[in-house]
Amino acid sequence: MVARLVIAAPSSGAGKTTVATGLMAAFAGRGLAVSPHKVGPDYIDPGYHALATGRPGRNLDAYMCGTGLIAPLFEHGARGCDLAVVEGVMGLYDGAADQGELASTAQVAKLLKAPVVLVVDASSQSRSVAALVHGFASWDPEVRIGGVILNKVATDRHEHLLREALGESGVPVLGVLRRAPAVATPSRHLGLVPVAERQAAAVSAVAAQAEQVLAGCDMEGLLALARSAPELHAEPWVPEVVGRLHAGGPGVPTLPRRGDPHAPAGRMPTPRVAVAGGAAFTFSYAEHAELLTAAGAEVVTFDPLRDEALPEGTSGLVIGGGFPEMYGGELSANEPLRKAVAELAAAGAPIAAECAGLLYLARSLDGRPMCGVLDADARMSERLTLGYRDAVAVNDSVLAPAGARMRGHEFHRTVIEPGAGALAAWGLRQPERRVEGFVQGGVHASYVHTHWAGSPEAAARFVEHCA
């Protein structure tokens, strides 16, 4: 059984990421194996979690993966660990729009049977903090709020008033943190700046967060609370088993397996799938690479900012999300790689591109030449597009047959014109009905981020097309 805590807050901006990352780093510094998790579709916070723990940051998204996978995915990530720290999303009870508690931190806490620590921004209140904590603790009796950490406390006098008020709430104070500029992490148009873009500064910030937590929190009380979580009784999600179950999807020739009497003699082919990384393409779920590997691929990474050629023998390409708009000049200047990507696409090789990958495949981004695979142009926009998406495949592609349903998420401040190709990728059901994205030869390019743990057949189908 893995001890576990969920770090939540009444709203965004209270300091969840600072506290959660600080706790992860502090407990890891004490010699514990700490498993880091994040509720929801966020890609950036898990990068800081990984820096704090030395383990992959993993997401727990009940909308994209389904409620039934939350505990198995948690067990998969936390296998062999002493403690798991789960950072929540938005406010404790906020989830998918118009979907009740679905995908909220509260729902995930209940699915994990995990105690919740509420991080409260106490900067503009004193006695009222008790009413706030009481309300959150009593709203849903199935959510167990086991303690509160008071953040941005101004003075000793302020702390005394807060503790006195909370003494009547029945919820123990497990930490008091003062304002500390050293723990701050810079933000921009889509949230925090990713670790990959500020490695040295990020290391310093995480170390400062650990020091702040150690100085201001009851570490033994938090650990005891984590260890009070009951057994989950959930079997871990196993990518190898999932990969075998979904290999050989409908309409795709199955890659021969060793031991298959109909397989050709000699060594079995292993398709090589190149995955974009580096500072411009930091958005990726750990399970994607695991599922590609389980489906029979060799996964290699490359950096479009630095590498002038694709990895040798590349038979398929995955270009996830990130910030190409911040590196448009460098990406455009790397003409040899842009040409190699265009040639791979022209040859019909499978390419799966999401959001940043979509922009990279466009003809231009903010007027700068990109790969030119798609007859479309992209630019920055003032409008934020954000939210979960219920998507249906409009056309057969390397990821899904026409009619297949997948759930995803959009998060960007760019637009591409046109928004869909002659063959669109997805038909979106909410918040408004529209088609978007491009299916062109072996290319599937879209703004919609998907989590393949919730649709593992996508990874198997992609690898088999590569083979």
N, C-alpha and C positions, 0 to 999 in steps of 0.2 A: 504494500500500500504506500502511495506517495503522499506525503504531507503537502497541503496546498492552501493557498490564499488567493482570493480575488481582490484586487485593488480597484475600488470604484470611487465615484464622486457624485455630488448632486448635479453637476453640470460640467461641460467642457471648460478648460482653463483653470481648474482648481489645483492642478499639479500632479495628476495621476502618473504621467510619464516620468516625472522627476522622482517621485516616491517609489514607483514600481522598479525603475531602473536602478535607483540607489539601493533598494532592498536586495535586488538580484546580485548586484556587485558586492554588497556588504556580506551577504550570506556566503557567496562564492569565496570571498576573501577569508572567511572563517573555515574554509576547507570543505564546505558542503557542495555536492553536485546539484546545481540548480537548473531546473528546466524552465525556460522562458516562453510565455504565451501571450497573445494579444487577441481580444475579442474584436470581431469585425474584419473588414477588408483592408485595414491599414498596412502599407508596406514599409513605412519609414520607421515607426517605433520598434518593430522587430530587429532592425539593424542595430539600434542602441542596446536592445536586450542581448543580442548575440555578442556584442562587445563586452557587456557586463559579465556574461556567464561562460563564454567560450563554446556555446552550443547554438545551433540554429534557432532563431526566433520563429515561432510557429503561430499561425492564426487559427482561431476557433470561430467559424462563421456559420451560424445556424441557418441563415438564409441561403447561402450558396451551396453549402454542403449537406444541409438537412439536420434536424435535431438529433436523429439517430446516430450520426457520426461524431458528435461532439466528444462524448466520452471515449470512444475508440481512438480518435485522433489525438486526444489528450494523452491517453495511455501510451500511444506510439511515441510521442515526443518525450514523455517523461520516463520512459523505460530506463531503469537503472539509476534514477536520480533520488536524492534524499528529500528534495523540496521542489515544488512548482509554484511559481508566482505568475498569476494571470492578470494582466492589465486590462481594465475595462475600456469601454468606448462611450463617448458622450456622457450623459447623465445615467445613473444606475438603471433607471427604468425606460430609457429611450432606446427604441429599436427601429425596425423597418417601418417606413411610413404606411399608415393605414393597415398595419398588420398586428396590432396589439403588442404583446411582449416579444414577438419573434425577433431574434437576433440581438436582443438587449443583453446587457451585462447581467441583469437579474436572471434572465432565462438561463444563460450559460452557467451562472453560479448554482442554480438549482439542478441543472443537468449534471454538474460535477459534484454535487453535494458539498460544496466548498464554502467555508465561512468568508464573509466579506469584511474588508477594512475600508471604511469610508474616509476619503481624504476631503477635508473641508477647508475652503479658503476663508479664513477667519479674519481677514484684513479689515472688514468694515462692520463687525458685529461683536457683541459680547454675550449677554444672556440669551439673545435670540438663537444662538447656536444650538441650545438645548431643544428648542421647538423644532428646528430644522432636522436635527438628528432623530428626534422622537418620531417625526413624520415619516422619514425614510425607513426607520426600523419597524414601524407598525403597518406600513402600507401593504406589504405582502408577507403574511406570516410564514411562508415557505422560504423566504430569503432571510438568512441568518446574518445579521450585522454583528460581528463579534468585537468590534472596536473602532475607534476613530483616531485619525491622525490629523492634528490641527496644523495647517500650513499658513505661512505668511503672518505669523504672530509677531506683533511689534515690540512688546516690552515684557518684562517680568510681571508688571501689574496687569497687562492685558492677558497674559497666560493665567494668572490667578483668577481673574473674572471668568474666563472660559471654563477652567477646571471646576470652579465652584458651581457654575450653571449646569455643567454636564454631570456633576455628582448626583443629581436627582433623576437623570435620564435612564440609568441602568446600563448604559453603554460605556465601557471603560475607555479612557484616553490612553492610547498605546504609543503616542508620539506627539511632540510639539516641535515644529520647525520654524526657525526665524527666516526672514527674507535674506537671500544669499545670491548675489549676482553671479558668483562663480559657477553655480549649477545651471544657469540659464542656457538654453539651446536656441540658436537663431532660427527664425521662421521666414517664409516667403509665401508666394501665392498659393501653394498647395500644402502648407504646413511646415513641419520642421525640415531643416536642411539635412539630407541623408548623410550617414556616416561616411560613405565612400567619397564625399566631396570635402570633408573636413576631418580626416582621420586623426591627425595629431590633436586638434582642438577637441574632438569628440572624446578621445581617450582622457583628456584632462577634465572635461565636463563630467564624465561618468565617475571618475575618481573623486571629484568634489561632491557628487551626489551621494556616493557611498559614505564619505566622511560625514556629511550632513546627517544622513540617516543614523549612522552609528552614534553620533553625538546627541541626537534628539529623540530617538525611538527606543522603546522597550523591546530589545531584540529577543530576549528570552520569552517575553509575553507573546510576541508575534509568532515565534516558533512553536510555542505551546498551543496557540490557537490553530496554527496550520496542522499540527499533529492531532488535533481533535476531530478532524474530518473523518467521516466513516468510510469504510471500504466501498469502492465503486461497483464492483462486480461487472466490469466491462472488459471484453476481449480487445486487445490492441489492434488497431488498423495495421495491416501488413501489406505494403505495396507489392511485394512479390506475389502474394496470393491474388490480390486484386488484378494485377497485370495478367496473370494466367487466365483468370476468369473472363477477362474482356478481350483477350487476343482473338483475332479472327472475327471482327465485327461484320455486320451485314454489308454485302456489296464490295468487300475488300478481300483480295486473295491473302490467305493466311501465310505468314512467314513460317517455313518449315522448321520444326524443332528437332533437336538431337534425339535420336531414337525413333524418329518417324520413318517407317519402312518406305514411304514414298519420297523421302527427301533425297536430293542428289548426293552422290558420294563426295567425300572430302569435307573440309572445314565449312561450317555453316556461316553464311554472310552475317555480319553485324553492321547495321546501318549506323553511320556516325552523324549525330545530331549536334549542331553547333548552337550554343545559347549565348546571346549577347549579354555582356556585363559591362563593368567599368562604371565610371561616374555618371554617364548619360543614361544608362539602362539598369537601374537598381531595383526595379519592382519585379519581384519573383517570389513565388511560394516554394518552399523547400520540397513539398510533395510532388511538384511537377517533374523535377529532375529524377526523383525516386521512381515515379511512375514510368517515365521514359526508359529508365534503366531496367525496370522490371518487365517492360514490354519487349526488351531485347536490344535496346539501342546502347551505343557508347556515347555518353554525353561529354562534350568538351565545351569550354567557354572561350570567348574572344572579346576583345574590347574595340568597338568601332572607332574610338578616339585615337587608339594607338596602333592597332594592327592593320597592315596594308593588304592583307590577304585573309581569306577564310581559312580555317584549319584544313590541313590536307585531308582529302577524302570526304569532305562534307557532303552528305546526301540529303540533309534536311536542316532547316533553320528555324529557330524560335527567337523572336525579338519581342521582349516584354515591354513593360511600361518604364517610365523614368522621366527625365527632363531634357529631351533633345533641344527644347527651346532655349535652354541655358547654354548649350554647347553647339548651337547651329553653325557657327563659323568653323569650328574644328571638325565637325562631322562633314561639312561641305568640302573642306580643304582636303579631306582624305579621299581623293578621287579614285585611287586604285581599289579601295575596298567598295566604294559605291558601285564601281563598274563590275566588281566580282559578284556583288549581290544581284545586280541587274542580270548578269549572265546566268546565274544560278536560277533565277526566276524564269528567264526565257527558256531555259532547258526543261522547265516543268517540274523542278524539284519542289517538294512540300515546304512551304514557308508559313508559319503561324505568327502573326504580328498583332499585338494589342496596344492600343493607345499610342505610346511613344514609337512603337514599332510601325504603326500605321503612318505616322508622320514621316518617319525615316524612309519608308517606301514611296512616299509621294514624290511628285515632280519637283516641288519646292517647299521650303518652310521659311516663312517671313522673307521671301524673295531670294533665298539662297538655294542653289541646286542641291537636291537630295538624290536618292537612288533612281528615281524616274520609272519605277516599276508600275506605279499607278498613274493614270491620267487625271491627276488631281493636285490641288495646291492647298497648303495649310498655312495658317497664321495664328498668332496670339490673339486672344479676345479678352475683353473686360468681364465677360459673362462666365460664371462658374457653372459647370454642368456636373451635378453630383447626385448619386442615388443608386439604389439597387435596380436591376433590370431583369424582367422575365422575358427571355428571348426564345424564339423559334427559328431554326435554320430554314432559310428561304430556298437555298439551293444546296445540292450535294457539294461537299468540300472535303479537304483532307482532315477536318476535325469532326464533321458530323454529316449524316445523311439528311436530305431535305425532310423537314417535319420534326426533326429531333428537337427536344426542348432542353434548354440549359438556363441556369440562373447566373447572373453576373453583376457587375458594378461599373459605373462610369464615374470618373473623377478627373476633370481637366478644365483648363482655361484656353483652349484652342478650338478652332473650327477648321474643317476641311471642306473644300468645294470641288466637285459635288460631294454630298454626304454619303452617297451610295453609288456603286458601279452599275453597269448594265446587268450584272448578276450580283445582287445584294447578299451580304453575309447573314444578317439577322432581321427578323421582324420583331419589333419590341412591343410588348403588350401594355406597359405602364412606364412612366406616368401618362404618356400619350402614345397612340399607335403610330408607328413610323417604321420604315426600313432604313438600315444603315449598313455601312461596311462594304467590302469588296470580296468577291470570289472570282479569281482570274487564273486559269490554269491550275497550278498547285498552290496558289497563294490564297490564304484566308487572312484578311486584314480588317480590323474593327476597333472602335473605341472601347468596346466592352471587355473588361477584365473578367476572366472566368477562373474558378478554382477546380482543377481537374480531380481533386479527391472526391468532389461531388458528382463528377461525370468522368470516371476513369476510362470509359470507352473512347474518349477523345484522344487520350495519350496513346492507347493501343492502335487506334485507327491511323493516327499520324505516323507512328513508327512503321506500321505495315505498308503505308504508302511510300515511306522512305526506302523500304526494302524492295 
